[in-house]
Amino acid sequence: MSESPQFRNFEEIWPDYYKAMAGKVPRDTLLTALEHFERENPNQKGRFAVDLGCGEGRDTVELLRRGWRVLAIDGHPEAFERMLARQDLENVELLETKLAKFQDIILPENDLVNASFCLPFCLPEYFSEFWEKIVQSIRLGGRFSGQLFGDRDAWAKIPTNTHHTKEQAEKLLEQLEIEVFTEEEEDRKTALEEMKHWHIFHIVARRK
């Protein structure tokens, strides 16, 4: 029997999650954001991304491959151990890593904040302030790519998670120009093979 959502301790399962994610392709939201950047200015060099909740590096590696400078941030040290051991890690001289919890992160000015499936794990009492930090850190013309979890998601019952209604998610994006906002709701397995009801907002948005 799986653990009750109300008592799930995610800190204990992140290493297993990183192992399950090994070899996975970059997230579609990141790829869409990168396509928009390249369509606007295919020859621009020196772009800088912050990859929040970078995990074992599935998105960081793609950013580095395309020549982006990357600050990869995660709250668990094993994330960086796995990332730095990857055989497909290129341009490591463009990579900086930082171990930090959401509430302690200071975000530098950037062209992209990528937050693939990590923001729901920001404690609710810190989320609003941290979201404002994200928006304000993105340069004009820069982008946010990532996910928010909806209020009908099975993990919405967990008091340490942050979930949003569709209206709340849209309000968070008022300072940005929405390029992708896709709502997904279905029953399927997690990376750790547990059945779960998912309610997700997939987002790409540009700083106006």
MOSUL-V371865 format. One record per residue. N is the residue number from 0. RES is the residue in one letter. SS is DSSP state (a for helix, b for strand, c for the rest). PHI is phi in whole degrees, -180 to 180 (NA if undefined). OMEGA is omega in whole degrees, 0 to 359 (* if undefined). Layout:
BEGIN
n->N res->RES ss->SS phi->PHI omega->OMEGA
n->N res->RES ss->SS phi->PHI omega->OMEGA
END
This chain:
BEGIN
n->0 res->M ss->c phi->NA omega->180
n->1 res->S ss->c phi->-75 omega->182
n->2 res->E ss->c phi->-67 omega->178
n->3 res->S ss->c phi->-60 omega->182
n->4 res->P ss->a phi->-54 omega->183
n->5 res->Q ss->a phi->-63 omega->186
n->6 res->F ss->a phi->-121 omega->181
n->7 res->R ss->c phi->-66 omega->176
n->8 res->N ss->c phi->-102 omega->184
n->9 res->F ss->a phi->-67 omega->180
n->10 res->E ss->a phi->-57 omega->182
n->11 res->E ss->a phi->-79 omega->186
n->12 res->I ss->a phi->-103 omega->182
n->13 res->W ss->a phi->-57 omega->178
n->14 res->P ss->a phi->-57 omega->178
n->15 res->D ss->a phi->-66 omega->178
n->16 res->Y ss->a phi->-64 omega->179
n->17 res->Y ss->a phi->-60 omega->179
n->18 res->K ss->a phi->-63 omega->181
n->19 res->A ss->a phi->-67 omega->182
n->20 res->M ss->a phi->-84 omega->184
n->21 res->A ss->c phi->-54 omega->177
n->22 res->G ss->c phi->85 omega->180
n->23 res->K ss->c phi->-72 omega->180
n->24 res->V ss->c phi->-76 omega->178
n->25 res->P ss->c phi->-61 omega->180
n->26 res->R ss->c phi->-67 omega->180
n->27 res->D ss->a phi->-61 omega->180
n->28 res->T ss->a phi->-64 omega->176
n->29 res->L ss->a phi->-64 omega->182
n->30 res->L ss->a phi->-61 omega->178
n->31 res->T ss->a phi->-64 omega->178
n->32 res->A ss->a phi->-60 omega->180
n->33 res->L ss->a phi->-65 omega->177
n->34 res->E ss->a phi->-62 omega->178
n->35 res->H ss->a phi->-66 omega->177
n->36 res->F ss->a phi->-60 omega->185
n->37 res->E ss->a phi->-71 omega->176
n->38 res->R ss->a phi->-69 omega->180
n->39 res->E ss->a phi->-70 omega->183
n->40 res->N ss->c phi->-152 omega->187
n->41 res->P ss->c phi->-66 omega->185
n->42 res->N ss->c phi->-105 omega->182
n->43 res->Q ss->c phi->-69 omega->180
n->44 res->K ss->c phi->-112 omega->172
n->45 res->G ss->c phi->78 omega->177
n->46 res->R ss->c phi->-66 omega->186
n->47 res->F ss->b phi->-127 omega->181
n->48 res->A ss->b phi->-121 omega->168
n->49 res->V ss->b phi->-107 omega->179
n->50 res->D ss->b phi->-105 omega->181
n->51 res->L ss->b phi->-78 omega->181
n->52 res->G ss->c phi->57 omega->190
n->53 res->C ss->c phi->-65 omega->180
n->54 res->G ss->c phi->58 omega->183
n->55 res->E ss->c phi->-82 omega->167
n->56 res->G ss->c phi->105 omega->185
n->57 res->R ss->a phi->-59 omega->178
n->58 res->D ss->a phi->-90 omega->179
n->59 res->T ss->a phi->-57 omega->182
n->60 res->V ss->a phi->-61 omega->179
n->61 res->E ss->a phi->-67 omega->177
n->62 res->L ss->a phi->-61 omega->179
n->63 res->L ss->a phi->-64 omega->180
n->64 res->R ss->a phi->-58 omega->180
n->65 res->R ss->c phi->-90 omega->174
n->66 res->G ss->c phi->88 omega->177
n->67 res->W ss->c phi->-77 omega->163
n->68 res->R ss->b phi->-79 omega->186
n->69 res->V ss->b phi->-136 omega->165
n->70 res->L ss->b phi->-102 omega->182
n->71 res->A ss->b phi->-99 omega->185
n->72 res->I ss->b phi->-121 omega->175
n->73 res->D ss->b phi->-151 omega->181
n->74 res->G ss->c phi->-95 omega->183
n->75 res->H ss->c phi->-128 omega->185
n->76 res->P ss->a phi->-63 omega->181
n->77 res->E ss->a phi->-65 omega->177
n->78 res->A ss->a phi->-56 omega->183
n->79 res->F ss->a phi->-75 omega->176
n->80 res->E ss->a phi->-59 omega->180
n->81 res->R ss->a phi->-70 omega->181
n->82 res->M ss->a phi->-62 omega->184
n->83 res->L ss->a phi->-71 omega->177
n->84 res->A ss->c phi->-92 omega->182
n->85 res->R ss->c phi->-67 omega->180
n->86 res->Q ss->c phi->-74 omega->183
n->87 res->D ss->c phi->-97 omega->180
n->88 res->L ss->c phi->-77 omega->180
n->89 res->E ss->c phi->-115 omega->173
n->90 res->N ss->c phi->51 omega->184
n->91 res->V ss->a phi->-62 omega->178
n->92 res->E ss->a phi->-67 omega->178
n->93 res->L ss->a phi->-92 omega->187
n->94 res->L ss->b phi->-105 omega->168
n->95 res->E ss->b phi->-123 omega->179
n->96 res->T ss->b phi->-116 omega->180
n->97 res->K ss->b phi->-145 omega->176
n->98 res->L ss->b phi->-92 omega->183
n->99 res->A ss->c phi->-165 omega->171
n->100 res->K ss->c phi->-84 omega->182
n->101 res->F ss->a phi->-52 omega->186
n->102 res->Q ss->a phi->-68 omega->182
n->103 res->D ss->a phi->-105 omega->185
n->104 res->I ss->c phi->-77 omega->169
n->105 res->I ss->c phi->-108 omega->186
n->106 res->L ss->c phi->-93 omega->174
n->107 res->P ss->c phi->-76 omega->175
n->108 res->E ss->c phi->-60 omega->187
n->109 res->N ss->b phi->-151 omega->175
n->110 res->D ss->b phi->-96 omega->183
n->111 res->L ss->b phi->-155 omega->165
n->112 res->V ss->b phi->-108 omega->177
n->113 res->N ss->b phi->-105 omega->183
n->114 res->A ss->b phi->-137 omega->185
n->115 res->S ss->c phi->-79 omega->173
n->116 res->F ss->c phi->58 omega->182
n->117 res->C ss->c phi->-113 omega->187
n->118 res->L ss->a phi->-61 omega->177
n->119 res->P ss->a phi->-60 omega->182
n->120 res->F ss->a phi->-94 omega->170
n->121 res->C ss->c phi->-78 omega->180
n->122 res->L ss->c phi->-58 omega->184
n->123 res->P ss->a phi->-54 omega->183
n->124 res->E ss->a phi->-70 omega->179
n->125 res->Y ss->a phi->-107 omega->192
n->126 res->F ss->a phi->-63 omega->185
n->127 res->S ss->a phi->-58 omega->180
n->128 res->E ss->a phi->-65 omega->181
n->129 res->F ss->a phi->-68 omega->178
n->130 res->W ss->a phi->-61 omega->178
n->131 res->E ss->a phi->-64 omega->175
n->132 res->K ss->a phi->-61 omega->179
n->133 res->I ss->a phi->-60 omega->183
n->134 res->V ss->a phi->-61 omega->184
n->135 res->Q ss->a phi->-71 omega->180
n->136 res->S ss->a phi->-78 omega->184
n->137 res->I ss->b phi->-82 omega->178
n->138 res->R ss->b phi->-64 omega->175
n->139 res->L ss->b phi->-57 omega->183
n->140 res->G ss->b phi->89 omega->176
n->141 res->G ss->b phi->-81 omega->188
n->142 res->R ss->b phi->-139 omega->166
n->143 res->F ss->b phi->-112 omega->171
n->144 res->S ss->b phi->-135 omega->179
n->145 res->G ss->b phi->160 omega->185
n->146 res->Q ss->b phi->-133 omega->164
n->147 res->L ss->b phi->-121 omega->178
n->148 res->F ss->b phi->-100 omega->182
n->149 res->G ss->b phi->-82 omega->183
n->150 res->D ss->c phi->-75 omega->178
n->151 res->R ss->c phi->-97 omega->176
n->152 res->D ss->c phi->-67 omega->183
n->153 res->A ss->a phi->-60 omega->182
n->154 res->W ss->a phi->-84 omega->179
n->155 res->A ss->a phi->-63 omega->179
n->156 res->K ss->a phi->-77 omega->183
n->157 res->I ss->c phi->-80 omega->188
n->158 res->P ss->c phi->-66 omega->180
n->159 res->T ss->c phi->-89 omega->178
n->160 res->N ss->c phi->-97 omega->176
n->161 res->T ss->c phi->-119 omega->180
n->162 res->H ss->c phi->-126 omega->185
n->163 res->H ss->b phi->-135 omega->166
n->164 res->T ss->c phi->-73 omega->178
n->165 res->K ss->a phi->-60 omega->181
n->166 res->E ss->a phi->-64 omega->178
n->167 res->Q ss->a phi->-66 omega->179
n->168 res->A ss->a phi->-63 omega->179
n->169 res->E ss->a phi->-65 omega->179
n->170 res->K ss->a phi->-66 omega->177
n->171 res->L ss->a phi->-59 omega->185
n->172 res->L ss->c phi->-95 omega->185
n->173 res->E ss->c phi->-61 omega->180
n->174 res->Q ss->c phi->-84 omega->183
n->175 res->L ss->b phi->-122 omega->174
n->176 res->E ss->b phi->-93 omega->184
n->177 res->I ss->b phi->-73 omega->176
n->178 res->E ss->b phi->-106 omega->174
n->179 res->V ss->b phi->-139 omega->171
n->180 res->F ss->b phi->-146 omega->184
n->181 res->T ss->b phi->-116 omega->179
n->182 res->E ss->b phi->-98 omega->180
n->183 res->E ss->b phi->-124 omega->176
n->184 res->E ss->b phi->-145 omega->181
n->185 res->E ss->b phi->-166 omega->173
n->186 res->D ss->b phi->-97 omega->176
n->187 res->R ss->b phi->-161 omega->184
n->188 res->K ss->b phi->-78 omega->171
n->189 res->T ss->c phi->-79 omega->177
n->190 res->A ss->c phi->-61 omega->180
n->191 res->L ss->c phi->-97 omega->172
n->192 res->E ss->c phi->68 omega->175
n->193 res->E ss->c phi->-102 omega->177
n->194 res->M ss->b phi->-70 omega->184
n->195 res->K ss->b phi->-155 omega->171
n->196 res->H ss->b phi->-90 omega->182
n->197 res->W ss->b phi->-101 omega->171
n->198 res->H ss->b phi->-139 omega->192
n->199 res->I ss->b phi->-132 omega->169
n->200 res->F ss->b phi->-112 omega->178
n->201 res->H ss->b phi->-95 omega->192
n->202 res->I ss->b phi->-132 omega->162
n->203 res->V ss->b phi->-132 omega->183
n->204 res->A ss->b phi->-145 omega->186
n->205 res->R ss->b phi->-107 omega->178
n->206 res->R ss->b phi->-73 omega->183
n->207 res->K ss->c phi->-76 omega->*
END
